[in-house]
Amino acid sequence: MPSSAFADAARRGSALPRSVHAGYGVGAIATHVFSTVPSLLLLIYLTDALAVSPALAGFVVVAPKVVDVFAGPYIGVRSDRTVSRWGPRHPWMAAGAVALPVSFALLFFGFPVPGTPAALYVLVVFVLAAVSASVFQVPYSAMPGEITDDYHERSVLQSWRTVFVGVALLLGGALAPVLVESAGPGNALAGYRLMGIVMALIVLAAMVGCILGTRRAPLRRRVQDAQPLFAQFRTALGNPYFRRLLPVAFLQVVASGTMIAGVPYVTRHVMGDPGYTALLVVCVTLPLIGTMPVWMAVSRRLDKGPTLALACGFFITGAIGLFFIPVMGGLPWAIAMSIVVGTGNAGCTMLPYSMLTDCIAATRAVSGHHQAGVLSGIWSSMEALGGALGAWLLGAALAVSGYRESAAHEAVRQTEQALQGMLVGSTLVPAAVMLGSALFLLRYRLNAAAMARLTGD
């Protein structure tokens, strides 16, 4: 498609070419492999391979994300102000593509001294990896609000992204545990090292594919925002739609992060087979891919807010159901409830991002300020902190219930109290947090009609 046609499409807000859909979507493999693997495996890597206590391990997981809370918005502002022949976003994305794969591989490379020294090593490398991920993800997240004005076309973009999120979950949630276990019993560090290298290469390929796939995406002419940094934050948070959407998405990420961090603990210690981790992740992931057309159709009929509330309901139902794994027959019940969780998670993955791009357009329409980068930066920081807080909540549940850490070559029998703590932390806690998200959603009012009034369409 000629470049002039791309520009015409942007001005009209018409459907984007499939090449741009796919190019944008493949970037989600990079962002979600990085978010999924640490969420799923970093806590248990610390407690069961590096002999780090659950309390310290929880701190190691969450502290780098606190750093990212400040880094993300700053990267967004700088990205908004970047002027280059490749556009404002691609130079930052390219820098992230250089830094993240290296730090990702080093994160799981192991450390010769277990306990606190290993925790400090992981902490430093995870800070570098988290900031590197934001360098790519913040400008990546800003792109949809800049390449189309169409309310439903932004949902189409996010549906493509969500399908690739499903691919990322299969890679990071199903393949990664298999690679860890491939080294055999007593050799977990070698398995983690292999997994880190393979996942880093996948992240690199996805980042490069996204940059190349979106290099001809239509970009509207925009006026750079000359506001100082904190003034931009005030303008961004002054938008009531964005301000009300943020806690909704934050609590959903916390709920998901808590559950995914608990999966390897439940499969290993409650169900008795760590090999079930990959299977249950697949059961959560397949609905993410298969139900996307359904969520798109429901979203067009009911609008995005009510559809997201329905998705929360599916997640809560499945999460509560998973609590009864020990009394409902084990694996078959776990598979069924994981599919229910995955169906809800599909909507909770697609719709908030689509609603974020609506907020970006609303901010521009109301204030006249172009703030895709700073809004995406705040959003990226929220996601990073939410996922880490979820893992921290699980770590806190383990610590309170008396979970015993171990080195890679040690076998430790957990108490009944510890088993109950990891089960509650992995199921009922995420369900309660997701319920809180659904309650905050009641205050969100940016629907298709409101969007049309704001933009004059």
CORDA-V730546 format. One record per residue. N is the residue number from 0. RES is the residue in one small letter. OMEGA is omega as a letter, one per 30 degrees, with the letter a starting at -180 (* if undefined). Layout:
n;res;omega
N;RES;OMEGA
N;RES;OMEGA
This chain:
n;res;omega
0;m;a
1;p;a
2;s;l
3;s;l
4;a;l
5;f;a
6;a;l
7;d;l
8;a;l
9;a;a
10;r;a
11;r;a
12;g;a
13;s;a
14;a;l
15;l;l
16;p;l
17;r;l
18;s;l
19;v;l
20;h;a
21;a;l
22;g;l
23;y;a
24;g;a
25;v;l
26;g;l
27;a;l
28;i;a
29;a;a
30;t;a
31;h;l
32;v;l
33;f;a
34;s;a
35;t;a
36;v;l
37;p;l
38;s;a
39;l;a
40;l;a
41;l;a
42;l;a
43;i;l
44;y;l
45;l;a
46;t;a
47;d;l
48;a;a
49;l;l
50;a;l
51;v;a
52;s;a
53;p;a
54;a;l
55;l;l
56;a;l
57;g;l
58;f;a
59;v;a
60;v;a
61;v;a
62;a;l
63;p;a
64;k;l
65;v;l
66;v;a
67;d;l
68;v;a
69;f;a
70;a;a
71;g;l
72;p;l
73;y;l
74;i;l
75;g;l
76;v;l
77;r;l
78;s;l
79;d;a
80;r;a
81;t;l
82;v;l
83;s;l
84;r;l
85;w;a
86;g;a
87;p;a
88;r;a
89;h;l
90;p;l
91;w;l
92;m;l
93;a;l
94;a;l
95;g;a
96;a;l
97;v;a
98;a;a
99;l;a
100;p;a
101;v;a
102;s;l
103;f;l
104;a;a
105;l;a
106;l;a
107;f;a
108;f;l
109;g;l
110;f;a
111;p;a
112;v;a
113;p;l
114;g;a
115;t;l
116;p;l
117;a;l
118;a;l
119;l;l
120;y;a
121;v;a
122;l;a
123;v;a
124;v;a
125;f;l
126;v;l
127;l;a
128;a;a
129;a;l
130;v;l
131;s;l
132;a;l
133;s;l
134;v;l
135;f;a
136;q;a
137;v;l
138;p;l
139;y;a
140;s;a
141;a;a
142;m;a
143;p;l
144;g;a
145;e;a
146;i;l
147;t;l
148;d;a
149;d;a
150;y;a
151;h;l
152;e;l
153;r;l
154;s;l
155;v;l
156;l;a
157;q;l
158;s;l
159;w;l
160;r;a
161;t;l
162;v;l
163;f;l
164;v;l
165;g;l
166;v;a
167;a;l
168;l;l
169;l;a
170;l;a
171;g;a
172;g;a
173;a;a
174;l;a
175;a;l
176;p;l
177;v;l
178;l;l
179;v;a
180;e;a
181;s;a
182;a;l
183;g;a
184;p;l
185;g;a
186;n;a
187;a;a
188;l;l
189;a;l
190;g;l
191;y;a
192;r;l
193;l;a
194;m;a
195;g;a
196;i;a
197;v;a
198;m;l
199;a;l
200;l;l
201;i;l
202;v;l
203;l;a
204;a;a
205;a;l
206;m;l
207;v;l
208;g;l
209;c;a
210;i;a
211;l;a
212;g;a
213;t;a
214;r;l
215;r;l
216;a;a
217;p;l
218;l;l
219;r;l
220;r;a
221;r;l
222;v;l
223;q;a
224;d;a
225;a;a
226;q;l
227;p;a
228;l;a
229;f;l
230;a;l
231;q;l
232;f;a
233;r;l
234;t;a
235;a;a
236;l;l
237;g;l
238;n;a
239;p;a
240;y;l
241;f;a
242;r;l
243;r;l
244;l;a
245;l;l
246;p;l
247;v;a
248;a;a
249;f;a
250;l;l
251;q;l
252;v;l
253;v;a
254;a;a
255;s;a
256;g;l
257;t;a
258;m;a
259;i;l
260;a;a
261;g;a
262;v;a
263;p;l
264;y;a
265;v;a
266;t;a
267;r;a
268;h;l
269;v;a
270;m;l
271;g;a
272;d;l
273;p;l
274;g;l
275;y;a
276;t;a
277;a;a
278;l;a
279;l;l
280;v;l
281;v;l
282;c;l
283;v;a
284;t;a
285;l;l
286;p;l
287;l;l
288;i;a
289;g;a
290;t;a
291;m;l
292;p;l
293;v;l
294;w;l
295;m;a
296;a;l
297;v;l
298;s;l
299;r;a
300;r;a
301;l;a
302;d;a
303;k;a
304;g;l
305;p;l
306;t;l
307;l;l
308;a;l
309;l;l
310;a;l
311;c;l
312;g;l
313;f;a
314;f;a
315;i;a
316;t;a
317;g;a
318;a;l
319;i;l
320;g;a
321;l;l
322;f;a
323;f;l
324;i;a
325;p;a
326;v;a
327;m;l
328;g;l
329;g;a
330;l;a
331;p;l
332;w;l
333;a;l
334;i;a
335;a;a
336;m;l
337;s;l
338;i;l
339;v;l
340;v;a
341;g;l
342;t;l
343;g;a
344;n;l
345;a;l
346;g;a
347;c;l
348;t;a
349;m;a
350;l;l
351;p;l
352;y;l
353;s;l
354;m;l
355;l;a
356;t;l
357;d;l
358;c;l
359;i;l
360;a;l
361;a;l
362;t;l
363;r;a
364;a;a
365;v;a
366;s;a
367;g;l
368;h;l
369;h;a
370;q;l
371;a;a
372;g;a
373;v;l
374;l;l
375;s;l
376;g;l
377;i;a
378;w;a
379;s;l
380;s;l
381;m;l
382;e;a
383;a;a
384;l;a
385;g;l
386;g;l
387;a;l
388;l;l
389;g;l
390;a;l
391;w;l
392;l;l
393;l;l
394;g;l
395;a;l
396;a;l
397;l;a
398;a;a
399;v;a
400;s;l
401;g;l
402;y;a
403;r;l
404;e;a
405;s;l
406;a;a
407;a;a
408;h;a
409;e;l
410;a;a
411;v;l
412;r;a
413;q;l
414;t;l
415;e;l
416;q;l
417;a;l
418;l;l
419;q;l
420;g;a
421;m;l
422;l;l
423;v;a
424;g;a
425;s;a
426;t;a
427;l;l
428;v;l
429;p;l
430;a;a
431;a;l
432;v;l
433;m;l
434;l;l
435;g;l
436;s;a
437;a;l
438;l;l
439;f;a
440;l;a
441;l;a
442;r;a
443;y;a
444;r;a
445;l;l
446;n;a
447;a;a
448;a;l
449;a;l
450;m;l
451;a;l
452;r;a
453;l;a
454;t;l
455;g;l
456;d;*
